[in-house]
Amino acid sequence: PIPGPVILSLTIIAVAVIAAAGGFFFGRGKSSAAALPVLGRAPSYELTNQLGQKVSSTAFAGKIQVVTFFDPYCSDFCPLISVNLANFAANFRASPLGGKIVFVAFNVDPWQTGVKEMRGFLEQYGWSPKTPDMEFLTGSVAQMRRIVQHGFYVAFQRVPSDDSGDAPVSGTAGHLQLSLPNPMAEKAKPQYDIVHNDTIEIVDGKG
């Protein structure tokens, strides 16, 4: 059996698998979780959410956390992941599992974005900022590096923007959509990019 308090790492592709099998989170057999690497204990923190409220990691005790890492000005995978997770969350709210899962996102652009941008990002992609099972969290650059990079093992870095003009791939044969537009970013026109791992992680009820 997998030892308790763990973070389980998933690739973006795994979102489809999770959506198709909600019982994955709560399976008791070895086969449901043994294939995922155990990364360690989730970090503790107190940060600010999209409503400007203070949120402590202790608030998630006993719940399954689906953890993501968003740049509010992202025009690549962040919008796509957010939309899919919004649909996924809606399905769970209408099921007996409602209230047992919380979606926790961390802001990987603490340099330039904050509560207003985080709230706008969520609204663009189907989340109500007041949804109780979604927390989009931010803090100082030092805090986010400690939590995201050293706590969840997800690297992120601010770099000059790529002016090559190359657009993200928006679709392939079979209508697989790999990106969505970000109107907020198009309006703000940030002169930088945030490079980060597009990772989804699961934290168990014990952290």
C-alpha positions in Angstrom: 0.0 0.0 0.0 1.1 3.6 -0.6 2.1 5.3 2.7 -0.1 8.1 3.9 0.3 11.8 3.5 1.2 11.9 -0.2 1.2 14.1 -3.3 0.4 12.1 -6.5 1.7 13.6 -9.7 -0.3 13.4 -13.0 0.4 14.6 -16.5 -2.1 16.8 -18.4 -3.2 13.7 -20.4 -4.4 12.2 -17.1 -7.2 14.7 -16.9 -9.2 12.7 -19.4 -8.6 9.5 -17.4 -9.7 11.2 -14.1 -12.9 12.6 -15.7 -13.8 9.2 -17.0 -13.3 7.5 -13.7 -14.1 9.6 -10.6 -13.6 6.6 -8.4 -9.9 6.9 -9.0 -9.5 9.3 -6.1 -11.2 7.0 -3.6 -10.2 3.5 -4.8 -9.1 1.2 -2.0 -7.2 -1.3 -4.2 -3.5 -1.0 -5.0 -4.1 -0.7 -8.8 -5.9 2.6 -8.5 -2.9 4.5 -7.2 0.2 2.4 -7.4 1.1 3.6 -10.8 1.5 7.2 -9.6 4.8 8.4 -8.1 4.7 9.5 -4.4 6.4 12.9 -4.3 6.2 13.7 -0.6 4.2 15.7 1.9 2.3 18.8 0.7 3.7 22.2 2.0 1.9 24.2 4.7 1.1 27.9 4.0 -1.2 30.8 4.4 -2.0 32.7 1.2 -4.6 35.0 -0.4 -7.3 33.7 -2.7 -9.2 35.2 -5.6 -11.6 37.0 -3.3 -8.8 38.6 -1.3 -9.4 36.2 1.6 -6.6 34.5 3.7 -6.6 30.8 3.2 -4.5 28.3 5.2 -3.5 24.8 4.0 -5.1 23.5 7.2 -8.5 24.3 5.7 -8.1 21.3 3.3 -7.6 18.7 6.0 -9.6 15.6 5.2 -10.3 16.6 1.6 -8.8 15.4 -1.7 -7.0 18.4 -3.4 -6.6 18.6 -7.1 -3.7 21.0 -7.4 -2.8 23.1 -10.4 -0.5 25.9 -11.3 -1.9 28.8 -13.3 -0.5 32.0 -14.9 -3.5 34.4 -15.3 -1.9 35.7 -18.5 -1.2 32.2 -19.9 -2.3 31.6 -23.5 -1.1 27.9 -23.7 -2.3 25.1 -21.5 -3.6 27.0 -18.4 -6.9 28.0 -20.0 -7.5 24.6 -21.4 -6.8 22.9 -18.1 -9.0 25.4 -16.3 -12.0 24.8 -18.6 -11.7 21.0 -18.3 -11.4 21.1 -14.5 -14.4 23.4 -14.3 -16.5 20.8 -16.1 -15.0 18.1 -14.0 -15.8 20.0 -10.8 -19.4 20.5 -11.9 -19.9 16.8 -12.4 -18.6 16.1 -8.9 -20.8 18.7 -7.2 -23.8 16.8 -8.5 -22.6 13.5 -7.2 -22.2 11.9 -3.8 -18.6 13.0 -3.9 -19.6 16.7 -3.8 -17.8 18.5 -1.0 -15.0 15.9 -0.8 -12.8 17.4 -3.4 -11.3 20.9 -3.5 -9.5 22.4 -6.5 -6.5 24.4 -5.5 -4.5 26.5 -8.0 -1.3 28.5 -7.3 -0.4 31.7 -9.1 2.9 31.3 -10.9 3.0 35.0 -11.8 3.3 36.6 -8.4 5.4 39.4 -10.0 2.7 41.1 -12.0 -0.7 39.5 -11.2 -2.8 39.3 -8.1 -6.4 38.9 -6.8 -8.0 40.9 -9.7 -6.3 39.0 -12.4 -6.8 35.6 -10.7 -10.5 36.3 -10.4 -10.8 37.4 -14.0 -8.9 34.3 -15.2 -11.4 32.0 -13.4 -14.4 33.9 -14.7 -13.2 33.6 -18.3 -13.0 29.8 -18.1 -16.2 28.8 -16.3 -15.5 29.2 -12.6 -17.5 31.4 -10.3 -14.9 33.2 -8.1 -17.2 32.5 -5.1 -17.3 28.7 -5.8 -16.4 27.2 -2.4 -14.4 24.2 -3.9 -12.0 26.4 -5.9 -9.2 28.3 -4.3 -6.8 30.3 -6.6 -4.0 31.3 -4.3 -1.2 33.9 -4.4 1.5 35.5 -2.2 4.9 37.1 -2.5 7.5 35.8 -5.0 9.4 34.2 -2.1 6.3 32.5 -0.8 5.3 31.1 -4.1 8.8 29.8 -4.8 8.8 28.0 -1.4 5.4 26.5 -1.9 5.3 25.8 -5.7 8.9 25.1 -6.5 10.2 23.5 -3.3 6.9 22.2 -1.9 5.1 20.8 -5.0 8.3 20.4 -7.1 7.0 22.6 -10.0 9.5 24.9 -11.6 8.4 28.3 -12.8 10.4 31.3 -14.2 9.7 34.7 -15.6 11.3 35.2 -19.0 11.2 37.9 -21.8 8.2 37.3 -24.1 8.7 35.4 -27.3 8.1 37.8 -30.2 8.4 35.2 -32.8 4.7 35.4 -33.6 4.3 31.6 -33.4 0.8 30.8 -32.1 0.0 27.8 -29.9 -1.4 24.8 -31.6 -5.2 25.1 -31.5 -6.2 21.7 -32.9 -5.1 18.6 -34.7 -6.8 15.8 -36.6 -9.7 14.5 -34.6 -10.4 18.0 -33.2 -8.1 17.7 -30.2 -7.9 21.3 -28.9 -4.6 22.1 -27.3 -5.1 25.8 -26.4 -7.7 28.4 -25.8 -7.5 32.2 -26.2 -6.9 34.4 -23.2 -8.7 37.7 -23.8 -7.4 39.2 -20.5 -3.8 38.5 -21.7 -4.5 39.9 -25.1 -5.8 43.1 -23.5 -2.9 43.5 -21.0 -0.2 42.5 -23.5 2.4 41.5 -20.9 6.0 41.9 -22.1 7.1 38.6 -20.5 6.2 35.0 -20.3 5.9 32.6 -17.4 7.6 29.3 -18.1 6.3 26.5 -15.9 5.4 22.9 -15.7 1.8 22.2 -16.7 1.3 19.7 -13.9 -1.7 18.4 -12.0 -1.1 16.9 -8.6 -3.3 15.1 -6.1 -3.0 15.6 -2.4 -4.7 13.1 -0.1 -6.8 14.0 2.9 -3.8 13.8 5.3 -1.7 16.2 3.3 
